Each structure stands twice: as structure tokens, then as C-alpha cells.
């Protein structure tokens, strides 16, 4: 069944309400003519005089030019920029002729169920003859090779499996001579450093330490490999150099105090300079995520461009004279350069939006990057380093649909402990003077994450703003982007100290003349789902509706319920080791106060299906347990698990359906003001 059958049993909608067996109002969408389901549902007049809102399908289909988290890569001859497309294909554009359109090199880069330990990460060989990438399309994750070969006078594109480890791999790095690929793989149950010969596929395991090791890079002479080893807490990092055969390990950089939730991805690879004398790496030692350089043979490190702002995506220029990086200032990301002699230069900057994923062209004259705003998905650009002039290479989205979105405001409001919270405020477009709308507190995941100017942060929020809701997206304490001190402010007090910032946001919404103070909801995914549960349990009577997406209500059960080690490392860092700190976990477990709830609550999650090569379990219990506890105490609660998903709901059709389910729930419980006793 498609999304139009939103009340169907195959969608596994389970209602745990006192008097309702299915989602309220869901059946109203089953009476459509069989056309686009979102168009049928969107025909319902919004609670304002706004023009017809963009359908959920149109909104979900607004896609970035570049898929995934990895940067586009230049071919060694500079004739192509390759990347993972929005459809998961290996795509390329000609930077000298972008009008020629997108060239699809390979149609299937499938890689599912690896969490933070991998991505397709297509990477060019030094001679430009091959592209290596990771995929599980052979049944389990392995390294694959794409190549263009001549056959009978016809240029053919060939793909083949290089490794048969059937294990996760990340950090693919070609040796300078193109004969080897170094990578991190978990064939023996832990991330170790490996290398594989090309094209033979001969495998060599280079390290076997029980600690996590990853993100290798080659010395320019090909004689040695650098990699990163994390301690057991994923807080301290050592950059280690070994000979290319795995012998003679020596620590080159020791960086401390950088909790790396994404299994090493935030720290990333240490990059040797083109002359091999200096190492470039990311550090939080200053209290901010800044880049530093250190002499390879030892000595004091120094910042590349010291700043009280977080930095990302640093790269050496081909001649080693410059380092490019992006900097995040209040959610606006700019592209900057720093020379080895200390000169700093802003290359691409806008008043709003996010410039991300920069990569140098092989000749060092240009840099590719993506640019997006809260109302426009990422587009691919190339900038001339000398002149600063940019040219668009590729975009995927419908301009007419994007033009119908409205830019949120950036606001600040006071909270407890003297904090000032920055937030985005989405209002309904074309609202009339005197109209009042329901408010929604929208909480991000993480909690070490940030609402910024990236489109994906705002994409689903637009759906509700266009339908008559005022949505506040706060960067509460614990968020990234504001320095390590702010990031750690919610350690050992999840759902309490950071909840104060959410409640202060409610107070702020109530000061706005266009917000109905008696109709306020809260929602969020992952940690946002945890916070929503906390709001329901620890702040009864504040909210009139709550939707928790893929949250966890029982922190004491986290180590047994959660499917990913990275999440366990996160709670151990923020709440302390378990069970030694059990009291802290109990204090943050909303399920223990579910009996206090007065807010109608909708609990959402994915069905929990993992990739075929991972262990397949029954439906995840974390969110369901919270819903059951609410139901046990006769609270108004709905529950739904979406099929074909992991714990989170990402699929296109399910996302469209989820947005309408959320809207139905909000309209059911926020449509009418209920007076006091």
C-alpha cells in the first residue's frame, strides 16, 4: 500500500489511546480519489489565510545536489567533479561545461546499516583510472572499484568488488603510486587499519589494537601511513605513523579532550602537507573546534586560524601554501583560507546560508563547494581562488517549489542560569494582522548538534509553518556551535537543565502577539524525542500536545536497548559510566514519571529493520515502552511504527505519511482552546 492508505493495517498503526484504535483523523485521507495522497490531505484549509501550502511530497522531494556527507571529488586531471547524487548514484559534472548536465557513472552505490562507520565515500585513484567506494550491494559491506576501460573501441564503465571481507570499511585512502588502498575495517570485531592491493585485492591487516583505529592517510612518499587511535572513551586521540608494512608505530600527535561521538569521524584524518613535513588535524583543545598543524617529527602545534567559532572541512592546497576550511558563525558557514605564512582570507561568505564541503582542484586554481540556505537545498559551485568569482555547477531541486518557502527569523531569548538561547522562528506565510496560531517547540537531536542555516534542518518544519503553526527551533544548552563549555552544560542533567531552555522558549513564544499561549506543542527526533518525553513527564501542564520521534524514555535500559555503540559512548560521556552513575540515569528517565503526564502524546519510531547482513530483531522497544507506560496510566497516547525503516523514519513515502500523521495529531489536540475549571 502507498501513503494514501494511511489508516491501513499494513502500515502497522497501533493506537494506545483509551478510546481510539487508530490515529484520529487518519481515515479522512483514505477517501481521496487515488491521486497524490499529499495533495488530497493538503486540500484541507490551513488554520490561516495563507495561500495553498506546498504539498508534503513536493517538500520532501526538494533534494540537495550532493547526497551524503562526503565532499565532491575532483578527478586527477580536473575534468570531472564526482559525488554521490541525491539518488545514491555515482555522478559527475564537467566544471568547464556545467551546462552539459549530470553524467551518471554508476547507478548503485548501496550502503545501508553501517551507522557512522561508513559511507560510499567515492575516491579517485592518483592516475584517474579508477574510483574506489564502499557498498553492500554484494550482500555485505566491501570495497568496490569503478573504472573506465576501452573494449573493442568502445569506452566501457566497469565495476567490480575489490575486497571480500564482508565488513565495514571507512577512510579509503589511495597510496601515492595507486597500488594500494589503506582503510579502516572491522573484520575482526574492531576497527583496525588495513591495506589492499589494486587491482589484485591482496589484503594486509596492519594493526590489531583493541582500541578504535581509523581514517588512514599516506605520507607523500608512500613509505608510511598515518592513522588515528581513540581511547576507550572516544575522548582522546593519537595520530600514529607506521611504516607501510605496519611496523614501527610512533605517535606524532597527542590530542586530548575531544569527545568523538561519530566513532572518529568528527576528528577525521590527520592530513600530511604535500611536502610531508606537517600534519593538519582538528582539535577542541581551545574550547572550540579549530584546526591545528604540528611538525611531523615533533614540536609544538599551532592553530591554523585561531577562532572562537567552530571550523570544519580543512584541506591543504596542492602546493601546500594554503589551507581551506569552513567556519560556523551563528549558523552561517563561510569558506576561508589561511596561508602557511599567517595570512587569512574569506573566500566565499554570505549573510545567511551554509558553504560546505570544499575541495581544491588539482591545479589549485579553483575550489568546489556546496551552498544552501534554510529555504534552498544545497547546490554545487566552483569558485576561482584568485578572483573569488563563483559559478554554479549543479542543482537538483524544483525552483518553483523552493520559491514558495519563507525564510525563518533568527531570534534570541533569555533562559535560566543567565543563558541566552539562539533560535530560528518559522511563521506562517501571508498571515493576517490579528491572527493567532498554535506554537511548536522543535528540538534537535544529538544533543550535541545544532540548528543552523542548512536546508535539511528546516525542511520538515516548513510543512507546519505553511499550515498555520509558529515553530521555534532553539539551540538549547548542550548544542554544538557555541563552544565546548556550552556543549557540556547539560552533562549529567539530561531532560532537566536543558529542559529549562525549552520551557524558556515556551515563555518566549507566549510573548509573541501571533501565538496562542494556550496551544503550544513540543516535538523532536532522537534526542529531540528524548526531550519531548522529558517535557511530558517532568513539565506536566505546559504543553497541549507532544510528538516524540525515535526517543528513549528509560536511560537505565539504554545499554541493552540501543543498537549502536556510538550512542552508548555518548551517554557514558554525558551521564557517566553505567551502573556507577545509575542515579543520574534514573533522574533522566522520563518513563519513571510518565504517571505525571497530562499532555496528549504521539510516539513515533521506525519498525527497526536492519540491513540484511546485520542481526534482525523484533520491533525496537525503547519508544514503545514509553508509550505503554503512558497507556498503563490511562494517558492519551498514540503510537506508530513505520515499516521498512530502522529506528528512525527516513524513507520518502514514510516521511510524507509521517508529516501528515503529525499534522493530524496537532490539529486534533491544538485546534480547540479548552478553558480552565
MODAKA-V791331 format. One record per residue. N is the residue number from 1. BURIAL is I if it has 24 or more other ideal C-beta (glycine too) atoms within 12 Angstrom, else O. Layout:
n = (N | N)
burial = (BURIAL | BURIAL)
This chain:
n = (1 | 2 | 3 | 4 | 5 | 6 | 7 | 8 | 9 | 10 | 11 | 12 | 13 | 14 | 15 | 16 | 17 | 18 | 19 | 20 | 21 | 22 | 23 | 24 | 25 | 26 | 27 | 28 | 29 | 30 | 31 | 32 | 33 | 34 | 35 | 36 | 37 | 38 | 39 | 40 | 41 | 42 | 43 | 44 | 45 | 46 | 47 | 48 | 49 | 50 | 51 | 52 | 53 | 54 | 55 | 56 | 57 | 58 | 59 | 60 | 61 | 62 | 63 | 64 | 65 | 66 | 67 | 68 | 69 | 70 | 71 | 72 | 73 | 74 | 75 | 76 | 77 | 78 | 79 | 80 | 81 | 82 | 83 | 84 | 85 | 86 | 87 | 88 | 89 | 90 | 91 | 92 | 93 | 94 | 95 | 96 | 97 | 98 | 99 | 100 | 101 | 102 | 103 | 104 | 105 | 106 | 107 | 108 | 109 | 110 | 111 | 112 | 113 | 114 | 115 | 116 | 117 | 118 | 119 | 120 | 121 | 122 | 123 | 124 | 125 | 126 | 127 | 128 | 129 | 130 | 131 | 132 | 133 | 134 | 135 | 136 | 137 | 138 | 139 | 140 | 141 | 142 | 143 | 144 | 145 | 146 | 147 | 148 | 149 | 150 | 151 | 152 | 153 | 154 | 155 | 156 | 157 | 158 | 159 | 160 | 161 | 162 | 163 | 164 | 165 | 166 | 167 | 168 | 169 | 170 | 171 | 172 | 173 | 174 | 175 | 176 | 177 | 178 | 179 | 180 | 181 | 182 | 183 | 184 | 185 | 186 | 187 | 188 | 189 | 190 | 191 | 192 | 193 | 194 | 195 | 196 | 197 | 198 | 199 | 200 | 201 | 202 | 203 | 204 | 205 | 206 | 207 | 208 | 209 | 210 | 211 | 212 | 213 | 214 | 215 | 216 | 217 | 218 | 219 | 220 | 221 | 222 | 223 | 224 | 225 | 226 | 227 | 228 | 229 | 230 | 231 | 232 | 233 | 234 | 235 | 236 | 237 | 238 | 239 | 240 | 241 | 242 | 243 | 244 | 245 | 246 | 247 | 248 | 249 | 250 | 251 | 252 | 253 | 254 | 255 | 256 | 257 | 258 | 259 | 260 | 261 | 262 | 263 | 264 | 265 | 266 | 267 | 268 | 269 | 270 | 271 | 272 | 273 | 274 | 275 | 276 | 277 | 278 | 279 | 280 | 281 | 282 | 283 | 284 | 285 | 286 | 287 | 288 | 289 | 290 | 291 | 292 | 293 | 294 | 295 | 296 | 297 | 298 | 299 | 300 | 301 | 302 | 303 | 304 | 305 | 306 | 307 | 308 | 309 | 310 | 311 | 312 | 313 | 314 | 315 | 316 | 317 | 318 | 319 | 320 | 321 | 322 | 323 | 324 | 325 | 326 | 327 | 328 | 329 | 330 | 331 | 332 | 333 | 334 | 335 | 336 | 337 | 338 | 339 | 340 | 341 | 342 | 343 | 344 | 345 | 346 | 347 | 348 | 349 | 350 | 351 | 352 | 353 | 354 | 355 | 356 | 357 | 358 | 359 | 360 | 361 | 362 | 363 | 364 | 365 | 366 | 367 | 368 | 369 | 370 | 371 | 372 | 373 | 374 | 375 | 376 | 377 | 378 | 379 | 380 | 381 | 382 | 383 | 384 | 385 | 386 | 387 | 388 | 389 | 390 | 391 | 392 | 393 | 394 | 395 | 396 | 397 | 398 | 399 | 400 | 401 | 402 | 403 | 404 | 405 | 406 | 407 | 408 | 409 | 410 | 411 | 412 | 413 | 414 | 415 | 416 | 417 | 418 | 419 | 420 | 421 | 422 | 423 | 424 | 425 | 426 | 427 | 428 | 429 | 430 | 431 | 432 | 433 | 434 | 435 | 436 | 437 | 438 | 439 | 440 | 441 | 442 | 443 | 444 | 445 | 446 | 447 | 448 | 449 | 450 | 451 | 452 | 453 | 454 | 455 | 456 | 457 | 458 | 459 | 460 | 461 | 462 | 463 | 464 | 465 | 466 | 467 | 468 | 469 | 470 | 471 | 472 | 473 | 474 | 475 | 476 | 477 | 478 | 479 | 480 | 481 | 482 | 483 | 484 | 485 | 486 | 487 | 488 | 489 | 490 | 491 | 492 | 493 | 494 | 495 | 496 | 497 | 498 | 499 | 500 | 501 | 502 | 503 | 504 | 505 | 506 | 507 | 508 | 509 | 510 | 511 | 512 | 513 | 514 | 515 | 516 | 517 | 518 | 519 | 520 | 521 | 522 | 523 | 524 | 525 | 526 | 527 | 528 | 529 | 530 | 531 | 532 | 533 | 534 | 535 | 536 | 537 | 538 | 539 | 540 | 541 | 542 | 543 | 544 | 545 | 546 | 547 | 548 | 549 | 550 | 551 | 552 | 553 | 554 | 555 | 556 | 557 | 558 | 559 | 560 | 561 | 562 | 563 | 564 | 565 | 566 | 567 | 568 | 569 | 570 | 571 | 572 | 573 | 574 | 575 | 576 | 577 | 578 | 579 | 580 | 581 | 582 | 583 | 584 | 585 | 586 | 587 | 588 | 589 | 590 | 591 | 592 | 593 | 594 | 595 | 596 | 597 | 598 | 599 | 600 | 601 | 602 | 603 | 604 | 605 | 606 | 607 | 608 | 609 | 610 | 611 | 612 | 613 | 614 | 615 | 616 | 617 | 618 | 619 | 620 | 621 | 622 | 623 | 624 | 625 | 626 | 627 | 628 | 629 | 630 | 631 | 632 | 633 | 634 | 635 | 636 | 637 | 638 | 639 | 640 | 641 | 642 | 643 | 644 | 645 | 646 | 647 | 648 | 649 | 650 | 651 | 652 | 653 | 654 | 655 | 656 | 657 | 658 | 659 | 660 | 661 | 662 | 663 | 664 | 665 | 666 | 667 | 668 | 669 | 670 | 671 | 672 | 673 | 674 | 675 | 676 | 677)
burial = (O | O | I | I | O | I | I | O | O | O | I | I | I | I | I | I | I | O | O | I | O | I | I | I | I | I | O | I | I | I | O | I | O | O | O | I | I | I | I | I | I | I | O | O | O | I | I | I | O | I | O | O | I | I | I | I | I | I | I | I | I | I | I | I | I | I | I | I | I | I | I | I | I | I | I | I | O | I | O | I | I | I | I | I | I | I | I | I | I | I | I | I | I | I | I | O | O | I | O | O | O | I | I | O | I | I | O | O | I | I | I | I | I | I | I | I | I | I | I | I | I | I | I | I | I | I | O | O | O | I | I | I | I | I | I | I | I | O | O | I | I | I | I | I | I | I | I | I | O | O | O | O | O | O | O | O | O | O | I | I | I | I | I | O | I | O | I | I | I | I | I | I | I | I | I | I | O | I | O | I | I | I | I | I | I | I | I | O | O | I | I | I | I | I | I | I | O | I | I | O | O | O | I | I | I | I | I | O | I | O | I | I | I | I | I | I | I | I | I | I | O | I | O | I | I | I | I | I | I | I | I | O | O | I | I | I | I | I | I | I | I | I | O | I | O | I | O | O | I | O | I | I | I | I | I | O | I | I | I | I | I | I | I | I | I | I | I | I | I | I | I | I | I | I | O | I | O | I | I | I | I | I | I | I | I | I | O | I | I | I | I | I | I | I | O | I | O | O | O | O | I | I | I | I | I | O | I | O | I | I | I | I | I | I | I | I | I | I | O | I | O | I | I | I | I | I | I | I | I | I | I | I | I | I | I | I | I | I | O | I | O | O | O | O | I | I | I | I | I | O | O | I | I | I | I | I | I | I | I | I | I | I | O | I | O | I | I | I | I | I | I | I | I | I | I | I | I | I | I | I | I | I | I | O | I | O | O | O | O | I | I | O | I | I | I | I | I | O | O | O | I | I | O | I | I | I | I | I | O | I | I | O | I | O | I | O | O | O | I | O | I | I | I | I | I | I | I | I | I | O | I | O | O | O | O | I | I | I | I | I | I | I | I | I | I | I | I | I | I | I | I | I | I | I | I | I | I | I | I | I | I | I | I | I | I | I | I | I | I | I | I | I | I | I | I | I | I | I | I | I | I | I | I | I | O | I | I | I | I | I | I | I | I | I | I | I | I | I | I | I | I | I | I | I | I | I | I | I | I | I | O | I | O | I | I | I | O | I | I | I | I | I | I | I | I | I | I | I | I | I | I | I | I | I | I | I | I | I | I | I | O | I | I | I | I | I | I | I | I | I | I | I | I | I | I | I | I | I | I | O | I | I | I | I | I | I | I | I | I | I | I | I | I | I | I | O | O | I | O | O | I | O | O | I | I | O | I | I | I | I | I | I | I | I | O | O | I | I | I | I | I | I | I | I | I | I | I | I | I | I | I | O | O | I | O | O | O | O | I | I | I | I | I | I | I | I | I | I | I | I | I | O | I | O | I | I | I | I | I | I | I | I | I | I | I | I | I | I | I | I | O | I | I | I | I | I | I | I | I | I | I | I | I | I | I | I | I | I | I | I | I | O | O | O | O | O | O)
